[in-house]
Amino acid sequence: MVHFLTAHRMNQQAESLLHFVVSRKGKGSASSVFASILETKGTLLSSFVFDALMSVYTECGYLADAIQCFRLTKKHNLKIPFNGCKCLLERMIKMSSPMVALEFYLEILDSGYPPNVYSFNVLMNRLCKEGKVKDAQLIFDEIWKTGLQPTAVSFNTLINGYYKSGNLEEGFRLKMVMEEFRVFPDVFTYSALIDGLCKECRLDDASRLFNEMCDRGLVPNGVTFTTLINGQCKNGRVDLALEIYQQMVTKALKADLVLYNTLVNGFCKGGYFREARKLVGEMTKRGLRPDKFTYTTLLDGSCKEGDLELGLEMKKEMEKEGIQLDNVAFTAIISGLCRDGKIVDAERTLREMLRAGLKPDDGTYTMVMDGFCKKGDVKMGFKLLKEMQSDGHIPGVITYNVLMNGLCKQGQMKNADMLLNAMLNLGVVPEDITYNILLEGHCRHGKLGDFHNVKTEMGLVSDYASYISLLNELSKASKIIKRDDF
């Protein structure tokens, strides 16, 4: 029936019938179906049948059967089913391992399948995304062997792969090869290399390459400008970033949200919050709506620089815009509140963070605990410790040092010693700071002998801070004795 339909140019119906046969026979049926087609061919055999059969197996996901069909046509000296090969190759490039797809591609090329650079480029791109640049280089070399010349896309794909793998010099070598073969570098080529230079902090080289690009008549796009601006901002050269931004404006290129966020981030890190806020106002006027990153950057930067009022203002704006605060935003506010001594507000914000379904890290809990301990509320510090542990955290030595310091400041030396033992039982290794906190506490509120006993048991060697504490206490004791003598 298939032969009859193809003989009467009813190819669609023939392919539909092959779908029925393949779906019934299933995976691994290529040899038997192929044999049946050969046995029933009579004088009606058409090359379309095998093209259709390969395509049907490919569409059903039976790639091994489709490959088997190709090899059987070759074995029986039949016409190579180019359409079926194309269908299978495209599927393999998307679904299979790139190197397996390459192996099949080379196999059909040997059989007369016409080569095209596009297929090589797609395989190279997949390998580069997987970080397999050496394999991508092998495919690049195969382009030359087939008699084709790599295109700008071929070179750019490999250059991009090399720079992302950290081999920027190989990227520049490929740029030279491009120019030798009169395949001219385009905006993508320059943007990739400029990005690589910026990431290596070679900003002067990046600027020179940018100027070379402009001198060649290429118009930088938003990605190129954003890359340069980001590089300058990360290296603290905000003034140069602004110059590049102004240059972009003069070229009538519209800044997008990514670029504005890059500038806002750079300003905040440099401490230029007024300028950052002006930029946010400018982007709003241009119809761009600040996103979560914009607000979080402003909030985090302002809190870190001590401008808690601005940070809280950003928090209100985010809530007004329906933007949920993340861990970075909440931690910044809690840190700012603790720094300003507003520990009750910090604890309230911590509760708000938990209600939002976020999980504070050890540092956030410890900041709030430290704030309460400094206010003399050690009990609240221990309450937070229990909450922290019930939340799945395993407190480290810094957290215990905060509590230890709180106990020692309150003169609760027995509890401080008990906390030390608890730390040791839990496998938390005390550090020099821990013992210095204990030493200072014993010197002020207890007996020096108590600490000497602890120190001897632990096999400790006194450090500089320990000796200073001892000398201070001995000096005080000496003054008391002199007064008693009079």
PyMOL commands that set and color helices and strands:
alter all, ss='L'
color gray80, all
select helices_A, chain A and resi 2-7+11-25+30-39+47-59+63-75+82-95+98-110+117-129+133-145+152-164+168-180+187-199+203-215+222-234+238-250+257-270+273-285+292-304+308-320+327-339+343-355+362-374+378-390+397-409+413-425+432-445+448-458+464-485
alter helices_A, ss='H'
color red, helices_A
deselect
rebuild
show_as cartoon
